[in-house]
Amino acid sequence: MNCVNHAEVENAAFCIKCGKPLCAQCSRQVQSSIYCESCLAENLGAKTEKKKTRTSGGTSPEAAFILGLIPGVGAIYNAEFFKAAFHLLIFAMLVTIADHARGPGGDLLGFMAFGFYAYMPFEAYYTAKKRKLALEGIDLETPFDRLNEQVAQIKNRELWGGIVLVIIGTLFLLDNFNVLRLSEVMKLWPALLILGGVFLIRRFQEGKGE
């Protein structure tokens, strides 16, 4: 029997997948298996496509939402472990500070803690939904994608985030040693409104200067 591609040349092997006779020039050996060029290309394409569709984390938006009702667990389901730890830290911090605070400041932080609690399951839901649709070739832009874009526009956001964590950690430490009571510090909560107003004014001035 002659080679399927070279009729004048006698075959030296057969393709393990399609069974076509192949000469030495047309044989493609992978470990101990012989393939023709088309079957080898098909196998490589299938493996490449499998790698593209392989994903870590959950793809069920409903399961992600339900698990997201437990702080940090929704992010764990989506295989976002750093985000899970960060969510749990923020939620615990808000609840703890709200518990220590008194008056309007405590109520405000209580509402913030509840708002963040409501945020977590929806964030987990949209993350899983985006991943599920991505496997189908659909690129979904979620509300949290727009939020991330807005956060990315903040200059030196890592620096400011680090400063905030250092300040909060210092306040908790001073409270633990009864050096400075956190309940007294929370009386300064209106300063957050002032800082927010200053930030908006700066954004307005920067936009006006462009």
C-alpha positions in Angstrom: 0.0 0.0 0.0 1.3 3.4 -1.0 1.2 6.7 1.0 -2.0 8.6 0.8 -0.1 11.8 -0.1 2.6 10.3 -2.3 1.2 7.6 -4.6 4.6 6.6 -5.8 6.0 5.9 -2.3 5.2 2.9 -0.2 3.8 3.5 3.2 5.8 3.2 6.3 3.1 3.5 8.9 -0.6 4.2 9.5 -2.2 7.2 11.2 -3.5 6.0 14.6 -6.6 8.1 14.3 -7.8 7.9 10.7 -5.9 4.9 9.6 -4.5 6.5 6.4 -1.2 5.0 5.1 1.7 7.3 5.4 5.3 7.4 4.2 8.2 8.4 6.4 7.9 12.0 5.1 4.2 12.3 6.0 4.4 10.5 9.4 4.1 12.7 12.5 5.2 10.8 15.6 4.0 11.9 19.1 5.7 9.7 21.7 4.8 6.2 20.5 1.8 7.2 18.3 1.8 8.0 14.6 -0.5 10.7 13.2 -1.1 12.2 9.8 -0.6 16.0 9.6 -4.3 16.8 9.5 -5.2 14.6 12.5 -2.3 16.0 14.5 -3.4 19.5 13.8 -7.0 18.6 14.8 -5.8 17.2 18.1 -3.7 20.2 18.9 -6.6 22.5 18.1 -8.9 20.5 20.4 -6.3 20.7 23.2 -5.9 24.5 22.7 -9.6 25.0 22.8 -9.9 23.0 26.0 -7.2 25.1 27.6 -9.1 28.3 26.6 -12.4 27.0 28.1 -10.7 25.8 31.3 -11.5 28.0 34.2 -11.1 28.1 38.0 -13.9 29.0 40.3 -17.7 28.6 40.0 -19.9 29.2 37.0 -23.2 29.2 38.7 -24.4 32.7 39.5 -27.2 31.5 41.7 -24.9 29.4 43.9 -22.5 32.3 44.0 -25.3 34.6 45.3 -26.4 32.2 48.0 -22.9 31.6 49.2 -22.2 35.3 49.0 -24.7 35.8 51.9 -21.9 34.4 54.1 -19.2 37.1 54.2 -16.3 36.0 52.0 -17.7 32.6 50.9 -19.1 33.9 47.6 -15.6 35.1 46.6 -14.1 31.7 47.7 -16.6 30.0 45.4 -15.3 32.2 42.6 -11.7 31.2 43.5 -10.9 34.8 44.5 -9.3 34.0 47.8 -7.6 37.4 48.3 -10.9 39.2 47.7 -12.6 36.8 50.1 -10.2 37.7 52.9 -10.5 41.4 52.0 -14.3 41.3 52.1 -14.3 39.5 55.4 -11.8 42.0 56.8 -13.9 45.1 55.7 -17.2 43.6 57.0 -15.7 42.7 60.3 -14.1 46.1 60.7 -17.3 48.0 59.9 -19.3 45.8 62.3 -16.7 46.2 65.1 -16.4 50.0 64.7 -20.2 50.4 64.6 -20.5 48.4 67.8 -18.0 50.7 69.5 -19.4 53.9 68.2 -22.3 55.8 69.7 -24.8 58.3 68.3 -25.2 59.1 64.6 -21.7 57.8 63.8 -22.5 54.4 65.0 -25.8 54.4 63.0 -23.9 55.5 59.9 -21.4 52.7 60.2 -24.1 50.2 60.9 -25.8 51.2 57.6 -22.4 51.0 55.8 -21.9 47.5 57.2 -25.3 46.4 56.0 -24.7 48.0 52.6 -21.4 46.1 52.3 -23.1 42.9 53.4 -25.7 43.4 50.6 -22.8 44.2 48.1 -21.0 40.9 48.6 -23.6 38.4 47.2 -24.3 40.6 44.2 -20.6 41.0 43.4 -20.2 37.2 43.6 -23.3 36.7 41.4 -22.0 38.9 38.6 -18.5 37.5 38.8 -19.8 34.0 38.3 -22.2 35.1 35.6 -19.4 36.9 33.7 -17.3 33.8 33.9 -20.2 31.6 32.7 -20.9 33.7 29.7 -17.2 34.0 28.9 -17.2 30.2 28.4 -19.9 30.7 25.8 -17.9 33.4 24.0 -20.0 36.3 25.4 -18.2 39.3 27.1 -20.5 40.7 29.8 -19.9 44.1 31.2 -21.2 44.1 34.8 -21.9 47.1 37.1 -18.9 46.1 39.1 -16.7 46.3 36.0 -17.7 50.0 35.8 -17.0 50.4 39.5 -13.5 48.9 39.0 -12.9 51.3 36.2 -13.8 54.3 38.3 -11.6 53.1 41.2 -8.8 52.6 38.8 -9.0 56.3 37.9 -8.2 57.3 41.4 -4.6 58.4 41.6 -2.3 56.6 44.1 -5.2 54.4 45.2 -2.8 51.8 46.7 -1.0 54.5 48.7 -4.3 55.9 50.1 -5.6 52.4 50.8 -2.5 51.6 52.7 -2.7 54.8 54.7 -6.3 54.1 55.7 -5.5 50.6 56.8 -2.5 51.9 58.9 -4.7 54.5 60.6 -7.6 52.1 61.3 -5.1 49.5 62.7 -3.5 52.1 64.9 -6.9 53.2 66.3 -7.8 49.6 67.1 -4.5 49.0 68.8 -4.8 52.2 70.9 -8.3 51.2 71.9 -7.1 47.7 73.0 -4.6 49.3 75.3 -7.1 51.9 76.6 -4.9 54.7 75.3 -7.5 56.2 73.0 -11.1 55.0 73.1 -12.6 54.2 69.7 -16.0 55.5 70.8 -14.4 58.9 71.3 -12.7 58.8 67.9 -16.0 58.1 66.2 -17.3 61.4 67.3 -15.1 62.8 64.5 -17.1 60.9 61.9 -18.4 64.1 60.2 -14.8 64.6 59.1 -15.5 61.9 56.5 -18.2 64.1 55.0 -15.7 66.9 54.8 -13.1 64.7 53.1 -15.7 63.5 50.7 -16.6 67.0 49.8 -13.0 68.0 49.3 -12.5 65.0 47.0 -15.5 65.9 44.9 -14.3 69.5 44.7 -10.9 68.4 43.5 -12.5 66.1 40.9 -14.5 69.0 39.6 -11.5 71.3 39.4 -9.4 68.6 37.6 -12.3 68.1 35.1 -12.7 71.8 34.6 -9.0 72.2 33.9 -8.9 69.6 31.1 
